[in-house]
Amino acid sequence: MTNVINIFKNKSKFSKSVYYKTKQMLENHGYVVSKNYDKNAVLNLVIGGDGTFLKAVHDTNFTSIPFIGINTGHLGFYQEVEVNEIEDFILAFKNGLYQTEELTILQSTVNKRKIESLNEVVVKSNKNQIVRLKVFIDGNFVENFSGDGLIIATPHGSTAYNLSCGGSILHQSLKGYSLTPIAPIYSNLNNAIISPIVLPEDATIDIVISKRDNYHTVFIFDGKEYSTKDYKINIKVSQNTIKKLILDKNHYWSNIKNKLI
């Protein structure tokens, strides 16, 4: 079994200092820190915040190598290890004192191109205008939506943008996902559902944008904007997952209590 570890970090001075500290500790325990991304590494270690974690996942093309994060950011919901716990983490990893959790990924299809997201897919205007959308679930027409947009979030993404827009918190062990309206316009004309919808893992969402709004409506995948002349998107749970190490089975509820309340 390889002893190589990939490390990803953001550009802050603090993260850089933590990187050198962590690298030295890992080498003291017999690990090799790769200079470049090694697809055969045993672990992807992310130093930074949630944005750094998401970037690492995308930069590695949703690799099967497990991830764990050291928090040098603000919220750090994905980042389980605090800076003062690095030595404890290395010892736990070395001795196999962890669990591996598989995190749900969303797969979207636009213009026959497949795009994966770890946190969420957002459909909204890039000109601060109302968007009008037709929403289908499993091929069934559900609503005419008018408002700022829609968020389709994974369980672990449910505590991000989704939560700030009144969406439900889904426990990260769940395999489904959620559909949350952003500032919907309430009227009989729109026939819109005003509350979040929690969907099972085998459900499929199709969203069709009205032609009058197509030019200013964009799809946003984990914060990255994607513009297209196509006016529809298909979203479902991907067959792929990413693996994340869990050192403390109560870490999720600690996060909810300490970082969200």
N, C-alpha and C positions, 0 to 999 in steps of 0.2 A: 504494500500500500504506500502511495506517495506521501511525502511529508511537506509538499509544497503548498504554500498559502498565498492566494492573491489578495492584495490590499488595495482598496479604492478609497480616495479621500477627496474632500473639497479643497478649495484654495486658501482657506483661512490659515493664519499663522498658528492658531491654537491646534487645528487639526494636523498641521505639519509637525508640530512638536510632539503630539500624541502618536503620530505615525512612527517617528524615530524611537520613541519610548517603547511602543508596542513591538516594533521590529526587533529591537534588542532583546526584549523578553522572550519573544518567539524563538529567536536563534539560541538563546540560553537553554531552551527546552528542546532543542534538536530540530526545530522546523526551519525551512528555507523560505524566505519571502521572495516571490518571483519579481524580477525587474519589469517584465511585461506580462500580460495576461496569459496564463497557462491553462489550457483547456483540460489538463489532467490533474489540476490541483485538487486538494482534499477539501478546501474551504475558500469561500469568498468573504473577506472581512471588510466591512464598510465603516469608514471613520467620517462622521459628519452628522447630518440630520436626515429627515425623511426624504428630502429632495435628492440628497446624495445617494440614498438607498435606491430610490426609483431610477435614477440615472444609471447606477451600476447594473441594475436588472436589465434595462434596455440596452446598455452598451455591450452586455454579454449575450444579447439575444435570448433572454429568458433561459439561461443555462440550467442544466440539472445539478450543477455543483451547489451545495447548500450555502445559504447566506446567514450572516449574523452581523449586527452593527454595534459600534461603539459610539455613544451619543456625545457629539461636540456641538450639536445644534441647539434649537430651542425646544420644540415639543418632543421630537424624537420618538414618535410612537412605534416605529419599526425597530428602533435602536435599543436593545435590551441591556447592553453592558454600559455602565457608567465608567468614567475615566478612572475612578479610584478602585474599580473592580477588575481591572485588566488581568492582573496576576491570577486572581481567583478564576476568571473565565478560562485562561490558558490551562490551568490545572484541571478544571472540570472537563474541558474538551479532550485533553490528553488522556484522561481516565474514563472517557465515555459517559460522563455524568450529564447527559442531555437527552432531549427528545427531538425528533425531527417532525415538523408540521408542514403539510403541503398547503400552499395558499392558492386560492382560486384565481384564474386569469380569465379576462373577457376577450373574446375574439370578435372583431368587427369586420364586416366586408363592405367595402366601398369601391365602386368601379372594378370589381373582381379582385381587388387587392385586399389581402387579409392583414389586419393590424391588431396587435395584442396590447392589452392594458392590464396593469396590476391594480391600480386604484379605481379609476373610473373613466367613463366616456361622457363627455358633455356636448350637447347640441344647443348652440345659442348663436346670437348675432355678434358680429365683430364691429358693429356700428351702434351698439346700445339701442337697438330697435326691437320691437315685438317680433317674435317668430310664430308662424302658424304651421302646426304639424299634425299629421294624421298618424295615429299610433295603432299598431296591430300587435297582438300577442298570440303566438302560435297560429298565425294566419287569420285570427279573428279581429275585426275592427273594434277598437275599444274606445277611442276618444278623438275628438277634434281639440287640439290644444292650442291656446293662445297665451303668450306670456313671455318671460325672459328666456325660457329654455327648459331642458330636461337633463337630469343627471342619472346615469346608469352606473351603479357602484357595486363593487365587490364587498364582501363582509369586512375585510381589513381596510378598504377604502371608505367604508360607511362612516368612519369617524373623522373624515377630512371635509372636503367641500360639501359633501352630502349632508353631514350633520349641521353645518352652518346654515343650510337651506331648509332645515326642519325635517330632514330625513331620519329614518329609523337607524339605530345602532344594531348591526347584526354581529353576533359573536363570530370570531374569525374561524371557528371550527365548522361553521355552516357552509354548505356547498352551493347555496342559491345566490341571488343578487337582488338589488332593489332598483326601482324606478321612482325618481323623486322630481316633482315639478318645481321650477324656479319661478316664483312670483306669478302664479297663474292668474289669468283674468277670469273672474267668475261670471258666467252668463249662460242662459239656456241655449244661446246660439252656438256656443263652443262645445257644450256637452263634455266638459273636461272633468276628470277625477281630481279632486283637490288634495288628496292625501297620498303619501307614499304607498307604493305597491311592492310587496315582497314576493319574489318569484322563485320557483323551484329551479334546480340546476339544469333541467332539460327543457326549460321554456326558451322561446326565441322571440325577440322583439324586432319589429320592422318599423322604421320611422320614415315617413315621406314628407318632404318639405314642400310647402306651397310654392308655385312658380314665382309669385310676386316677392317672396322672401329668399329665393334661392341665391341671389347674388351676394347677400350679406350674412348668410348663415354658414357657420363653420362647425367642424367636428374637432373636439379637443381630446387627445388621448394622453392621460397622465400629465396634463399641463402643456402638451405640445400641440399647437394648432395645425389643422390639416384643412386646406381649402380644395374644393373640387367643383366641377360643373355638374356633377351628378347630384341628384336631389333626394337620394334615399340611402339608408344605412341599415344593415342587418347586424344584430348583436346577439351573441349567445355565450355560454360558458365554454371556454376552450377545453380541449382534451388534455392540454398541457397544464402543468402547475409549476410553481417554484417551491423549493424546499428552504425552510427557515429553521435554524436551531432554536430550541427553547430550553433555557437553563432552569427556569422557575415556572412551574405549572400555574402559579398564581400571578404571573407577570401581567397577563391581560387585564385582570381586575385591578391590579395596582396602577396600571396605566390609566384606566377609566377614573379611578379615584383621585390620583395625584395630578393628572394632566388635563382632565376634561371637566372636573367638578370644582 
